[in-house]
Amino acid sequence: MANRHLSRSVALQTLFEWDFNGQVDARVPEILERNLKEFAPGMESDNFAEQLINGVLQKKSQINAIIEKAAPEWPMEQIAVVDRNALRIGLYELLFGNRDEVPPKVAINEAIELAKTFGGDSSGKFVNGVLGTVYREIGEPGKDEVSKKKTASDITQLPQEALAGAVVCRKEGNDILYALVHDVFGFWTLSKGRLKEGEDAHDGALREVREELGIVDMQITVELGQNEYVASDPERGQIRKSVTYFLAFTPETALKLSSGGGLDDAKWFKYGELEGLKIYDDIRGLLAKAQAILSEEPSDPLNSHEH
């Protein structure tokens, strides 16, 4: 409906003023009422705009954390006010809205149009990149209903960034436990991070996982494989990230998750417990590969490899 696009515009203008003037929630009804009279006469009882604004405010902490996760090199306070509120509206509709009324692709496209209309020259590209990253992270709901805009050959032309991580294990009695981290999208995944200049994947995985999980004594054994995905960078646009994963062991039991990085928890799990967890499909495949390797290993994997 055309009116819904106008409602989103009013919602963005209201959130812009709320954000620009100190994020005082109590002032929002007054700002919304004034904006409806000025920009949408005849729509003073606009439940959709009010629903969008209230939804963004109620989910603000979660939405902000997701933006920080999807655009880690772009601190929230450095994102233009228009851009971050277009993102908030898009993320609210994408993650918390009614998909029967607003399909994911519509939520993304509407947020991009808001950014293009009210933001700067690069606003639409930035919002598109961040929402595209989140859309892929949540499994691309509804992707079979629309044609894909990028082919495999398109993706290979994107700039590439190297990362490394590990399936970290420890022994507990006769069981092998796996260390997983929980991200702001609600998934359990593997610890990983970007390689430093001149650093190889093996050393980078050791450094990143030790830092992220607070593990000191850890040894890497074999390379499990590589995963690739497309993420957004506010300055460079879409980037193809390539992650090399290893199998690693530690005798340590405590996990001390580092702050930041879009993660909120870290825990040990037995392999049988993984089935009931929300895990990305490619990560689940790496865990299955690690389990297959371990099932063929001697009874004490910590002492069966050269470190």
The 8 nearest C-alpha neighbors of each residue, nearest first, counted from 0:
[[1, 2, 3, 4, 5, 6, 100, 101],
 [2, 0, 3, 4, 5, 6, 7, 8],
 [1, 3, 5, 0, 4, 6, 7, 42],
 [4, 2, 6, 5, 1, 0, 7, 47],
 [3, 5, 7, 6, 1, 2, 8, 0],
 [4, 6, 8, 2, 3, 7, 9, 1],
 [7, 5, 3, 48, 9, 8, 4, 2],
 [6, 8, 10, 4, 5, 9, 48, 11],
 [9, 7, 5, 11, 6, 10, 12, 4],
 [8, 10, 12, 6, 11, 7, 13, 5],
 [9, 11, 7, 13, 48, 8, 12, 52],
 [12, 10, 14, 8, 13, 9, 15, 7],
 [13, 11, 15, 9, 10, 14, 8, 16],
 [12, 14, 10, 16, 15, 11, 31, 30],
 [15, 13, 17, 11, 16, 12, 18, 10],
 [14, 16, 12, 18, 13, 17, 19, 11],
 [17, 15, 19, 13, 18, 14, 20, 12],
 [18, 16, 22, 14, 15, 20, 19, 13],
 [19, 17, 22, 15, 16, 20, 21, 14],
 [18, 20, 16, 17, 21, 15, 80, 22],
 [21, 19, 17, 18, 16, 22, 23, 15],
 [20, 22, 18, 23, 19, 17, 16, 24],
 [23, 21, 18, 17, 24, 20, 19, 16],
 [22, 24, 25, 21, 26, 17, 27, 20],
 [25, 23, 26, 27, 22, 17, 56, 28],
 [24, 26, 23, 27, 28, 29, 22, 17],
 [27, 25, 24, 29, 28, 23, 30, 17],
 [26, 28, 30, 29, 24, 25, 31, 17],
 [29, 27, 31, 30, 26, 32, 25, 24],
 [28, 30, 32, 27, 31, 26, 33, 25],
 [31, 29, 27, 33, 28, 32, 13, 34],
 [30, 32, 34, 28, 33, 29, 13, 27],
 [31, 33, 29, 35, 30, 34, 28, 36],
 [34, 32, 30, 36, 31, 35, 37, 29],
 [35, 33, 37, 31, 36, 32, 38, 30],
 [34, 36, 39, 32, 38, 37, 43, 33],
 [37, 35, 40, 33, 34, 39, 38, 43],
 [38, 36, 34, 35, 39, 33, 40, 32],
 [37, 39, 35, 34, 36, 40, 9, 33],
 [40, 38, 35, 42, 36, 37, 41, 43],
 [41, 39, 36, 42, 35, 38, 37, 43],
 [40, 42, 43, 39, 36, 44, 35, 45],
 [43, 41, 44, 45, 40, 39, 35, 36],
 [42, 44, 35, 45, 41, 36, 40, 32],
 [45, 43, 42, 46, 41, 35, 32, 49],
 [46, 44, 42, 47, 43, 48, 49, 6],
 [45, 47, 49, 48, 50, 44, 51, 6],
 [48, 46, 50, 49, 45, 51, 6, 3],
 [49, 47, 6, 51, 10, 50, 46, 45],
 [48, 50, 46, 52, 47, 51, 53, 45],
 [49, 51, 47, 53, 48, 52, 46, 54],
 [52, 50, 54, 48, 49, 53, 55, 47],
 [51, 53, 55, 49, 54, 50, 10, 56],
 [52, 54, 56, 50, 55, 51, 49, 57],
 [53, 55, 51, 57, 52, 56, 50, 58],
 [56, 54, 52, 58, 53, 59, 57, 91],
 [55, 57, 59, 53, 54, 58, 52, 24],
 [56, 58, 54, 55, 59, 53, 60, 52],
 [59, 57, 55, 61, 56, 60, 62, 54],
 [58, 60, 56, 62, 55, 61, 57, 63],
 [61, 59, 63, 62, 58, 64, 57, 56],
 [62, 60, 64, 58, 63, 59, 65, 183],
 [61, 63, 65, 59, 64, 60, 58, 66],
 [64, 62, 66, 60, 65, 61, 59, 67],
 [63, 65, 67, 61, 62, 66, 68, 60],
 [66, 64, 68, 62, 67, 63, 183, 69],
 [65, 67, 63, 69, 68, 64, 70, 62],
 [68, 66, 71, 64, 70, 65, 69, 63],
 [67, 69, 261, 65, 71, 66, 70, 64],
 [68, 70, 66, 67, 129, 71, 65, 132],
 [69, 71, 67, 73, 68, 72, 66, 232],
 [72, 70, 67, 68, 73, 69, 74, 260],
 [73, 71, 70, 74, 232, 233, 67, 69],
 [72, 74, 71, 70, 75, 77, 78, 233],
 [75, 73, 77, 76, 72, 78, 67, 71],
 [74, 76, 77, 78, 73, 67, 83, 63],
 [75, 77, 74, 78, 79, 80, 73, 83],
 [78, 76, 74, 75, 79, 73, 80, 83],
 [77, 79, 75, 76, 83, 80, 82, 74],
 [78, 80, 82, 81, 83, 77, 76, 118],
 [79, 81, 83, 82, 15, 84, 78, 19],
 [82, 80, 84, 79, 83, 118, 85, 15],
 [83, 81, 85, 79, 84, 80, 114, 122],
 [82, 84, 86, 80, 85, 81, 78, 87],
 [85, 83, 87, 86, 81, 82, 88, 80],
 [84, 86, 82, 88, 110, 87, 83, 114],
 [87, 85, 83, 89, 84, 88, 90, 82],
 [86, 88, 84, 90, 85, 89, 91, 83],
 [87, 89, 91, 85, 86, 90, 84, 92],
 [90, 88, 86, 110, 92, 87, 91, 106],
 [91, 89, 93, 87, 92, 88, 94, 86],
 [90, 92, 88, 95, 94, 89, 93, 87],
 [91, 93, 96, 89, 90, 95, 106, 94],
 [94, 92, 90, 103, 91, 106, 89, 95],
 [95, 93, 91, 92, 90, 96, 103, 89],
 [94, 96, 91, 92, 93, 97, 90, 54],
 [97, 95, 92, 98, 94, 93, 91, 101],
 [96, 98, 99, 100, 101, 95, 92, 102],
 [99, 97, 102, 101, 100, 96, 103, 93],
 [98, 100, 97, 101, 102, 96, 103, 141],
 [99, 101, 98, 97, 102, 96, 105, 103],
 [100, 102, 98, 99, 97, 105, 106, 103],
 [103, 101, 98, 105, 104, 99, 106, 100],
 [104, 102, 106, 93, 105, 107, 101, 98],
 [103, 105, 107, 106, 102, 108, 141, 101],
 [104, 106, 108, 102, 107, 103, 109, 101],
 [107, 105, 103, 109, 104, 89, 108, 92],
 [108, 106, 104, 110, 105, 109, 89, 111],
 [107, 109, 111, 105, 110, 106, 104, 112],
 [108, 110, 112, 106, 111, 107, 105, 113],
 [111, 109, 89, 113, 107, 85, 112, 108],
 [112, 110, 123, 108, 114, 109, 113, 126],
 [111, 113, 115, 109, 114, 110, 116, 108],
 [114, 112, 110, 116, 111, 115, 117, 109],
 [113, 115, 118, 123, 111, 122, 112, 117],
 [114, 116, 123, 112, 113, 118, 117, 122],
 [117, 115, 113, 114, 118, 112, 119, 123],
 [116, 118, 114, 115, 113, 81, 119, 112],
 [119, 117, 114, 122, 115, 81, 116, 82],
 [120, 118, 122, 121, 115, 117, 114, 123],
 [119, 121, 122, 118, 115, 123, 124, 114],
 [120, 122, 124, 119, 123, 125, 118, 115],
 [123, 121, 125, 119, 114, 118, 124, 120],
 [122, 124, 115, 111, 114, 126, 125, 121],
 [125, 123, 127, 121, 122, 126, 128, 236],
 [124, 126, 122, 128, 233, 127, 123, 121],
 [127, 125, 123, 129, 128, 124, 111, 130],
 [126, 128, 124, 130, 125, 129, 131, 111],
 [129, 127, 231, 131, 125, 126, 130, 124],
 [128, 130, 132, 126, 131, 231, 127, 69],
 [131, 129, 133, 132, 127, 128, 134, 126],
 [132, 130, 134, 128, 129, 133, 127, 135],
 [131, 133, 230, 129, 135, 130, 134, 231],
 [134, 132, 136, 130, 135, 131, 137, 129],
 [133, 135, 131, 139, 137, 132, 136, 130],
 [134, 136, 139, 138, 132, 133, 137, 131],
 [135, 137, 133, 134, 138, 132, 139, 184],
 [138, 136, 134, 135, 139, 133, 184, 140],
 [137, 139, 135, 136, 140, 134, 279, 142],
 [138, 140, 135, 134, 142, 137, 141, 136],
 [141, 139, 142, 138, 103, 137, 134, 143],
 [140, 142, 144, 143, 139, 103, 145, 102],
 [141, 143, 144, 139, 140, 145, 146, 147],
 [144, 142, 141, 145, 146, 140, 147, 139],
 [143, 145, 142, 141, 146, 140, 147, 104],
 [146, 144, 143, 142, 147, 141, 104, 148],
 [147, 145, 148, 144, 143, 142, 149, 150],
 [146, 148, 149, 145, 150, 142, 143, 144],
 [149, 147, 146, 150, 145, 153, 151, 154],
 [150, 148, 147, 153, 151, 154, 152, 146],
 [149, 151, 153, 152, 154, 148, 147, 155],
 [150, 152, 154, 153, 155, 149, 156, 148],
 [151, 153, 155, 150, 154, 156, 149, 157],
 [154, 152, 150, 151, 156, 155, 149, 157],
 [155, 153, 151, 156, 152, 157, 150, 149],
 [154, 156, 152, 157, 153, 151, 239, 158],
 [155, 157, 154, 153, 158, 152, 239, 159],
 [156, 158, 154, 155, 238, 239, 159, 237],
 [159, 157, 238, 239, 156, 160, 237, 155],
 [158, 160, 239, 240, 238, 157, 161, 241],
 [159, 161, 240, 241, 239, 162, 158, 238],
 [162, 160, 241, 194, 240, 242, 193, 159],
 [163, 161, 193, 242, 194, 192, 241, 243],
 [164, 162, 243, 204, 242, 191, 200, 192],
 [165, 163, 191, 204, 244, 190, 243, 192],
 [166, 164, 245, 244, 246, 167, 247, 190],
 [165, 167, 246, 247, 245, 189, 168, 286],
 [166, 168, 247, 178, 248, 165, 177, 246],
 [169, 167, 177, 248, 176, 247, 178, 249],
 [168, 170, 249, 176, 248, 175, 250, 171],
 [169, 171, 175, 174, 176, 172, 168, 173],
 [172, 170, 174, 173, 175, 169, 176, 250],
 [173, 171, 174, 170, 175, 169, 299, 176],
 [172, 174, 171, 175, 170, 298, 299, 176],
 [175, 173, 171, 172, 170, 176, 269, 169],
 [174, 176, 170, 169, 171, 269, 168, 177],
 [175, 177, 269, 268, 169, 168, 267, 170],
 [176, 178, 168, 268, 267, 167, 269, 179],
 [179, 177, 267, 167, 266, 168, 268, 176],
 [180, 178, 189, 188, 265, 266, 187, 177],
 [179, 181, 265, 188, 187, 264, 189, 190],
 [182, 180, 187, 264, 262, 186, 263, 265],
 [183, 181, 262, 184, 186, 185, 261, 263],
 [182, 184, 185, 261, 65, 262, 64, 263],
 [183, 185, 182, 186, 65, 137, 136, 133],
 [184, 186, 183, 182, 181, 187, 277, 278],
 [187, 185, 277, 278, 182, 181, 184, 188],
 [188, 186, 181, 278, 180, 179, 277, 182],
 [187, 189, 180, 179, 278, 186, 181, 282],
 [190, 188, 179, 180, 191, 166, 165, 164],
 [189, 191, 164, 208, 180, 165, 188, 179],
 [192, 164, 190, 163, 207, 208, 189, 165],
 [193, 191, 162, 207, 163, 164, 194, 190],
 [192, 194, 162, 161, 163, 195, 191, 203],
 [195, 193, 162, 203, 161, 198, 196, 192],
 [194, 196, 198, 197, 193, 203, 199, 162],
 [195, 197, 198, 194, 199, 193, 161, 203],
 [196, 198, 195, 199, 194, 200, 203, 202],
 [199, 197, 195, 196, 194, 203, 202, 200],
 [198, 200, 201, 202, 203, 197, 194, 195],
 [199, 201, 203, 163, 202, 204, 243, 198],
 [202, 200, 204, 203, 199, 205, 163, 219],
 [203, 201, 205, 204, 200, 199, 206, 198],
 [202, 204, 200, 206, 194, 205, 201, 207],
 [203, 205, 164, 163, 207, 201, 202, 206],
 [206, 204, 202, 203, 208, 207, 209, 201],
 [205, 207, 203, 209, 204, 208, 210, 202],
 [208, 206, 210, 204, 192, 209, 205, 203],
 [207, 209, 211, 210, 205, 206, 212, 190],
 [210, 208, 214, 213, 206, 207, 212, 211],
 [209, 211, 207, 213, 208, 212, 206, 257],
 [210, 212, 257, 208, 256, 209, 213, 207],
 [213, 211, 256, 255, 254, 214, 209, 210],
 [212, 214, 255, 209, 210, 211, 254, 256],
 [215, 213, 209, 212, 216, 217, 254, 210],
 [214, 216, 209, 217, 213, 251, 249, 210],
 [215, 217, 249, 214, 218, 251, 250, 209],
 [218, 216, 249, 248, 215, 247, 214, 219],
 [219, 217, 248, 247, 306, 220, 249, 216],
 [218, 220, 247, 246, 221, 248, 245, 217],
 [219, 221, 246, 247, 218, 304, 222, 306],
 [222, 220, 246, 245, 223, 219, 247, 244],
 [221, 223, 245, 224, 244, 246, 220, 243],
 [222, 224, 245, 244, 221, 246, 285, 225],
 [225, 223, 244, 222, 243, 226, 245, 285],
 [224, 226, 243, 242, 244, 241, 227, 223],
 [227, 225, 242, 241, 243, 228, 224, 281],
 [226, 228, 241, 240, 242, 225, 239, 229],
 [227, 229, 240, 239, 230, 241, 226, 238],
 [228, 230, 239, 238, 240, 237, 132, 231],
 [231, 229, 132, 238, 237, 239, 228, 232],
 [232, 230, 237, 128, 236, 129, 238, 132],
 [231, 233, 236, 235, 234, 237, 70, 230],
 [234, 232, 125, 236, 235, 231, 73, 70],
 [233, 235, 232, 236, 125, 231, 121, 73],
 [236, 234, 232, 233, 237, 238, 231, 158],
 [235, 237, 232, 231, 233, 234, 128, 238],
 [238, 236, 231, 230, 232, 128, 229, 235],
 [239, 237, 158, 230, 229, 157, 159, 231],
 [238, 240, 229, 159, 157, 228, 158, 160],
 [239, 241, 160, 228, 227, 159, 229, 161],
 [240, 242, 227, 161, 226, 162, 160, 239],
 [241, 243, 162, 163, 226, 225, 161, 227],
 [244, 242, 225, 163, 224, 164, 162, 200],
 [243, 245, 164, 165, 223, 224, 163, 225],
 [246, 244, 222, 165, 223, 221, 166, 247],
 [245, 247, 166, 221, 165, 220, 219, 222],
 [248, 246, 219, 167, 218, 220, 166, 168],
 [249, 247, 168, 218, 217, 167, 169, 301],
 [248, 250, 217, 169, 251, 216, 168, 218],
 [251, 249, 169, 252, 248, 216, 170, 217],
 [252, 250, 249, 253, 216, 214, 169, 215],
 [251, 253, 250, 254, 169, 249, 267, 214],
 [254, 252, 251, 255, 214, 213, 212, 266],
 [253, 255, 212, 213, 256, 265, 252, 214],
 [256, 254, 213, 212, 257, 253, 265, 211],
 [255, 257, 212, 211, 254, 265, 213, 258],
 [258, 256, 211, 255, 212, 259, 210, 213],
 [257, 259, 256, 260, 262, 263, 211, 261],
 [260, 258, 261, 262, 257, 263, 68, 67],
 [259, 261, 262, 68, 258, 71, 67, 257],
 [260, 262, 68, 259, 183, 182, 64, 67],
 [263, 261, 182, 260, 181, 183, 264, 259],
 [262, 264, 181, 182, 261, 183, 265, 180],
 [265, 263, 181, 180, 262, 256, 266, 182],
 [264, 266, 180, 179, 181, 256, 254, 178],
 [267, 265, 179, 178, 268, 180, 264, 254],
 [266, 268, 178, 177, 176, 179, 269, 265],
 [269, 267, 177, 176, 272, 270, 266, 178],
 [268, 270, 176, 272, 271, 177, 175, 273],
 [269, 271, 272, 273, 268, 176, 177, 175],
 [270, 272, 269, 273, 274, 268, 275, 176],
 [273, 271, 270, 269, 274, 268, 275, 276],
 [272, 274, 276, 270, 275, 271, 268, 269],
 [275, 273, 272, 276, 271, 270, 277, 278],
 [274, 276, 273, 272, 277, 271, 278, 270],
 [277, 275, 273, 274, 278, 187, 272, 186],
 [276, 278, 186, 187, 275, 279, 185, 274],
 [279, 277, 187, 186, 276, 188, 283, 280],
 [278, 280, 282, 281, 283, 186, 188, 277],
 [279, 281, 283, 282, 278, 284, 285, 138],
 [280, 282, 284, 283, 279, 285, 226, 278],
 [283, 281, 285, 284, 279, 280, 286, 188],
 [282, 284, 280, 286, 281, 285, 279, 287],
 [283, 285, 287, 281, 282, 286, 288, 280],
 [286, 284, 288, 282, 287, 283, 289, 281],
 [285, 287, 289, 283, 288, 284, 290, 282],
 [288, 286, 290, 284, 285, 289, 291, 283],
 [289, 287, 285, 291, 286, 290, 284, 292],
 [288, 290, 286, 292, 291, 287, 293, 285],
 [289, 291, 293, 287, 288, 292, 294, 286],
 [290, 292, 288, 294, 289, 293, 287, 295],
 [293, 291, 289, 290, 295, 294, 288, 296],
 [292, 294, 296, 290, 295, 291, 289, 300],
 [293, 295, 291, 292, 296, 290, 297, 289],
 [294, 296, 293, 292, 291, 297, 290, 298],
 [297, 295, 293, 294, 298, 300, 292, 299],
 [298, 296, 299, 300, 303, 295, 293, 294],
 [297, 299, 300, 296, 173, 303, 294, 293],
 [298, 300, 301, 297, 302, 303, 296, 170],
 [301, 299, 303, 302, 297, 298, 296, 304],
 [302, 300, 299, 303, 248, 304, 249, 250],
 [301, 303, 300, 299, 304, 305, 297, 306],
 [302, 304, 300, 301, 299, 297, 305, 296],
 [305, 303, 302, 306, 220, 300, 301, 219],
 [304, 306, 303, 220, 302, 218, 219, 301],
 [305, 218, 304, 219, 220, 302, 303, 217]]
